[in-house]
Amino acid sequence: MLSLEFFHRFLLSRRAGSLVRTIARISIVGIWLGVAALVVVMSVMNGFNTSIRSRLLEVEPHLVVNFEEAHSAKDVQNHPAYKDITALGDEAKSHIFASQDVILRTSEGYVQGAVAKGVSKERLGELLDYADRKAGRPDPELRAKLDNMEPGETIFGMGLADGMGLFRGDNVVLIPPESLLMPAGEVPKLSQGTVRGFLLTDIERVDNKMLFYLIDQSFPRLREVSGRKIGVEMWLKDPDRAPAIKGQLQRSGLEIETWEERNASLFFALKVEKLVVSVLVGLSTLIAGFSIISVMVLLLTQKKKDVGNLLAMGMTQSQTRKIFVDVGMFLSLFGVVAGILTGMLLSFVINNFSQDVLPAFYEETNIPAEIRFYQIVFILLFAIGFSFFALNLTMKRLAGHNPSEVLRG
């Protein structure tokens, strides 16, 4: 192939000028490293996003249906919309819950705000199963106590318990915030609780803000406060169908939230972070790509007589221009393809051989990396398009030259 022969002779062989050859090699290496860095950065960001999403979907409900007029689990079960929820069958698993903001006070005098959440024994068992999988070891003592939990006993998020200096068996007082606004002389509705165990999920909101109790047997005084919410949490076989199922259930007029709506700020921040980092790394690669234009301009300056010879031998200006565009494209694609392959290899190594790289206080101790091939295709197509456009603009300087003028020059 003529273009490939010119690429080798003009840019890589010993017959090429040392300056052109050096700049060409530097350009290839710059594009190579830039594209490899872009692939690795995007793969690592994909991996972290997927990891965060999977953790959220295991712990967080995919749909939350709030029954504003209900005061107990029985009221929820008697509501017509509850039949629509149970009619989903195997497509969705549902649990009734109750939650309210509380102020916690320990016997040592520590005070902190939290969310007290009442759930079924089955749901609490699922949370403990997830925590056991995360820890890599089961807690048989806690599981045994779950089967015999008594009224007032609670499971604390690990971060919340650490912040308040709580241990198993410690007593805490749960104070509804509404009690602070009661007239002087009235007795606030306080509830006494006991710490039965701890839960570590690596979900910040759960670990640092929440405590759990069995909905049907604990804290009857909390059922009387106005800030209490009661409803149904749903876990779907396909979490991406949450908006569609929400549309089916909204005919009942209930307040329904999907997991995407509740975590919209988090996922928006992740998207912005991924976009900004990718753009910055991509711009650095683009800067390296501009060096190809410098190489081609320098090459044309040094090879004017060769261009004149081609024109004198009968090649048209468009054919000559196409040869030099192809030479630039080979130069660009060599770096891009090498960078993509290197980036994919590094991403594979990072994902499979980076165990316990990060300190233990991070949510992930390894670095996940997920290669998405549509992103690889986008990088390749963008590189081809940019190179073709830039090189065509540069090679237009050949237009209007005739062989005699070029050979005399």
Residue, then its C-alpha position, 0 to 999 in steps of 0.5 A: m500500500l502506497s500510503l503505508e510505504f510513505f508512512h514508513r519512509f517519511l516518518l520512521s525510516r533512517r531516510a526520514g529527517s532526524l527531527v521529523r522522526t523524533i517528533a513523530r515518535i514523541s507524538i505517537v508516545g504522547i497519544w499512546l499514553g494519553v489514550a491509555a490514561l483516558v481508558v483507565v480513568m473511565s474504566v475505574m470511574n465505571g467500576f466505582n459507580t457500579s460498585i456504589r450502585s450495587r451496594l445501594l440496591e442491596v440495602e436501599p429499597h427500590l421503591v418506597v410507598n408512603f401511606e400518609e393516613a396510616h398509623s399502623a401496619k394493619d392500616v397499610q394492609n387494609h389500604p386498597a393500594y396494598k393489594d396492588i403491591t402484593a399483586l406484583g407477586d414474584e416481580a417485587k418483594s415488599h416489607i412494611f416499615a415505619s420511620q421517624d427522626v429521633i434524638l438519642r441520649t446515652s447514659e453518659g450524656y451524649v446526644q445525637g440525632a438519628v432515624a429510628k426505623g421499624v422493620s420486619k424480622e425478615r427484613l432485618g435478617e436480610l440486612l444482617d445477611y448483607a453485613d455478614r457478606k461484606a465482613g466476610r464472616p457471619d455473626p452467629e451470636l447476633r443472628a441468634k439474638l435476632d430470633n429472640m429480640e425483645p421489645g426495646e432492643t435495637i440494631f445500631g448502624m456501626g458509625l452511629a454507635d461509634g460516634m456515641g461510644l455505644f457497646r452491646g447492652d448499653n441503654v439509650v433514650l429515644i426522644p421525638p423532636e416534637s417533644l421539645l416543643m411541648p408546653a412547660g409542665e407536660v411530660p415528653k414521650l420518651s422511649q427506652g432502648t437497648v443496644r442489641g448489635f451493630l450493622l455495617t453496610d458501607i452505606e453512609r446514610v445507614d451506618n451513620k444515621m440509622l438504628f433498627y427495631l422490630i416494627d411490631q413489638s418496640f417503642p409504642r410511644l413513637r407510634e403517637v408522634s406526628g413525624r412518624k412515617i409508615g409505608v411499604e419498601m419494595w425490592l424489584k427483580d429488575p431495579d431499572r423497572a422502578p419508574a414503570i412500576k411507580g407509574q402503575l401504583q401512582r394511580s392510587g394517589l400515594e407518595i412514591e419514590t424510586w431509588e434513583e429519585r432518593n439518590a439523585s444528588l449522589f448519582f448526579a455528583l458521580k456523573v459530573e465527577k466522571l465527566v470532568v475527569s474524563v474531559l480533563v484527561g481527554l484534553s491532555t490527549l487532544i493536545a498530544g494529538f495536535s502534535i501530529i499536525s506539527v509533524m505533518v507541516l514539518l514533513l511537507t516543508q522538508k519534502k516539497k521536492d518529493v511532492g513536486n515529483l509526485l505531481a510531475m509523475g501525473m498524480t493529482q493534487s487530491q491524490t497527493r493530499k490523500i497520501f499525506v492525510d493517510v500518513g497522518m492517519f496512520l500516525s494517529l491510529f498507531g498511537v490510539v490503538a496502542g493506547i486503547l489496548t494498553g488501557m484495557l490491559l491495565s484496567f484488567v490488571i487493576n480490576n483483578f490484581s488490586q486487592d487490599v490496595l486502599p486503606a481499610f477506612y475506605e468503602e472499597t479496599n480494592i480498585p474496581a475497573e469496568i471496561r465498557f466497549y461503547q466508550i472504547v468505540f467512542i474514543l476510537l471514532f472520535a480519534i479517527g474523526f478529529s485526525f481526519f478533520a485536522l489533517n484535511l485542513t492542514m493538507k489543503r496547503l497543497a492545493g494550488h501548487n503546480p509541479s514546476e513551482v514546487l520543484r523550483g521551491 
